[in-house]
Amino acid sequence: SSSSSSSSSLPVLCSECPGWVCYAEKTQGPNVIKYLSKARSPQQIMGVLVKELLAKEMQKPAKDIIHCAVMPCYDKKLEASRE
C-alpha cells in the first residue's frame, strides 16, 4: 500500500481556528506541531485569490488591493499577521 511507504506524519491535525493553533504551538510544542496541517485556512485562500485575481483583472499591483474580512473570532488577527 502506498500509505505505508509515505514519510508523512499521521495523524494530521487540521483546524481553521487560529486560537487552537496558537494554543497547540505554545503549550504542546514539537509533540503536536509536527502533526499540524500545512493547508491554508479559507481566510488565507480567499486573501490570495482576491489579491492575485482581482489585481490581474483590474490591472493593478496586488499591493494596492486591500482585502478586509469581518470574522466573529478575535484570533483571526493572529492568523492574518502570520507569514
Rosetta constraint file for C-alpha pairs under 8 A:
AtomPair CA 1 CA 5 HARMONIC 7.14 0.50
AtomPair CA 2 CA 6 HARMONIC 6.47 0.50
AtomPair CA 9 CA 34 HARMONIC 7.17 0.50
AtomPair CA 9 CA 35 HARMONIC 6.18 0.50
AtomPair CA 10 CA 35 HARMONIC 6.59 0.50
AtomPair CA 11 CA 35 HARMONIC 6.28 0.50
AtomPair CA 12 CA 35 HARMONIC 4.97 0.50
AtomPair CA 12 CA 36 HARMONIC 5.84 0.50
AtomPair CA 12 CA 37 HARMONIC 5.81 0.50
AtomPair CA 13 CA 35 HARMONIC 5.62 0.50
AtomPair CA 13 CA 36 HARMONIC 4.76 0.50
AtomPair CA 13 CA 37 HARMONIC 5.72 0.50
AtomPair CA 14 CA 36 HARMONIC 6.06 0.50
AtomPair CA 14 CA 37 HARMONIC 5.17 0.50
AtomPair CA 15 CA 20 HARMONIC 7.22 0.50
AtomPair CA 15 CA 21 HARMONIC 7.18 0.50
AtomPair CA 15 CA 37 HARMONIC 7.96 0.50
AtomPair CA 16 CA 41 HARMONIC 5.64 0.50
AtomPair CA 16 CA 42 HARMONIC 7.69 0.50
AtomPair CA 17 CA 21 HARMONIC 6.57 0.50
AtomPair CA 17 CA 75 HARMONIC 7.70 0.50
AtomPair CA 17 CA 76 HARMONIC 7.75 0.50
AtomPair CA 18 CA 22 HARMONIC 6.02 0.50
AtomPair CA 18 CA 75 HARMONIC 5.79 0.50
AtomPair CA 18 CA 76 HARMONIC 6.16 0.50
AtomPair CA 18 CA 78 HARMONIC 6.67 0.50
AtomPair CA 18 CA 79 HARMONIC 5.75 0.50
AtomPair CA 19 CA 23 HARMONIC 6.08 0.50
AtomPair CA 19 CA 75 HARMONIC 5.47 0.50
AtomPair CA 19 CA 76 HARMONIC 7.89 0.50
AtomPair CA 19 CA 78 HARMONIC 7.97 0.50
AtomPair CA 20 CA 24 HARMONIC 6.09 0.50
AtomPair CA 21 CA 25 HARMONIC 6.18 0.50
AtomPair CA 22 CA 26 HARMONIC 6.13 0.50
AtomPair CA 23 CA 27 HARMONIC 5.83 0.50
AtomPair CA 23 CA 28 HARMONIC 7.64 0.50
AtomPair CA 24 CA 28 HARMONIC 5.09 0.50
AtomPair CA 24 CA 29 HARMONIC 6.66 0.50
AtomPair CA 24 CA 32 HARMONIC 6.60 0.50
AtomPair CA 24 CA 33 HARMONIC 7.07 0.50
AtomPair CA 25 CA 29 HARMONIC 5.04 0.50
AtomPair CA 25 CA 30 HARMONIC 7.67 0.50
AtomPair CA 25 CA 32 HARMONIC 7.46 0.50
AtomPair CA 25 CA 33 HARMONIC 6.25 0.50
AtomPair CA 28 CA 32 HARMONIC 5.77 0.50
AtomPair CA 28 CA 33 HARMONIC 7.58 0.50
AtomPair CA 29 CA 33 HARMONIC 6.01 0.50
AtomPair CA 30 CA 34 HARMONIC 6.02 0.50
AtomPair CA 31 CA 35 HARMONIC 7.90 0.50
AtomPair CA 32 CA 36 HARMONIC 6.78 0.50
AtomPair CA 40 CA 44 HARMONIC 5.83 0.50
AtomPair CA 40 CA 45 HARMONIC 6.23 0.50
AtomPair CA 41 CA 45 HARMONIC 6.26 0.50
AtomPair CA 42 CA 46 HARMONIC 6.06 0.50
AtomPair CA 43 CA 47 HARMONIC 6.17 0.50
AtomPair CA 43 CA 69 HARMONIC 7.61 0.50
AtomPair CA 44 CA 48 HARMONIC 6.32 0.50
AtomPair CA 44 CA 80 HARMONIC 7.58 0.50
AtomPair CA 45 CA 49 HARMONIC 6.23 0.50
AtomPair CA 46 CA 50 HARMONIC 6.00 0.50
AtomPair CA 47 CA 51 HARMONIC 6.04 0.50
AtomPair CA 47 CA 67 HARMONIC 6.34 0.50
AtomPair CA 48 CA 52 HARMONIC 5.94 0.50
AtomPair CA 49 CA 53 HARMONIC 5.52 0.50
AtomPair CA 49 CA 54 HARMONIC 7.44 0.50
AtomPair CA 50 CA 54 HARMONIC 5.24 0.50
AtomPair CA 50 CA 55 HARMONIC 7.42 0.50
AtomPair CA 50 CA 65 HARMONIC 7.99 0.50
AtomPair CA 50 CA 67 HARMONIC 6.99 0.50
AtomPair CA 51 CA 55 HARMONIC 5.72 0.50
AtomPair CA 51 CA 62 HARMONIC 5.23 0.50
AtomPair CA 51 CA 63 HARMONIC 7.79 0.50
AtomPair CA 51 CA 65 HARMONIC 6.08 0.50
AtomPair CA 51 CA 66 HARMONIC 7.68 0.50
AtomPair CA 51 CA 67 HARMONIC 7.36 0.50
AtomPair CA 52 CA 56 HARMONIC 6.17 0.50
AtomPair CA 52 CA 62 HARMONIC 6.26 0.50
AtomPair CA 53 CA 57 HARMONIC 6.15 0.50
AtomPair CA 54 CA 58 HARMONIC 5.93 0.50
AtomPair CA 54 CA 65 HARMONIC 7.84 0.50
AtomPair CA 55 CA 59 HARMONIC 5.64 0.50
AtomPair CA 55 CA 60 HARMONIC 4.96 0.50
AtomPair CA 55 CA 61 HARMONIC 5.85 0.50
AtomPair CA 55 CA 62 HARMONIC 5.16 0.50
AtomPair CA 55 CA 64 HARMONIC 7.98 0.50
AtomPair CA 55 CA 65 HARMONIC 6.65 0.50
AtomPair CA 56 CA 60 HARMONIC 6.49 0.50
AtomPair CA 56 CA 61 HARMONIC 7.76 0.50
AtomPair CA 56 CA 62 HARMONIC 7.95 0.50
AtomPair CA 60 CA 64 HARMONIC 6.74 0.50
AtomPair CA 60 CA 65 HARMONIC 7.80 0.50
AtomPair CA 61 CA 65 HARMONIC 7.31 0.50
AtomPair CA 71 CA 76 HARMONIC 7.12 0.50
AtomPair CA 75 CA 79 HARMONIC 6.96 0.50
AtomPair CA 76 CA 80 HARMONIC 6.25 0.50
AtomPair CA 77 CA 81 HARMONIC 6.15 0.50
AtomPair CA 78 CA 82 HARMONIC 6.59 0.50
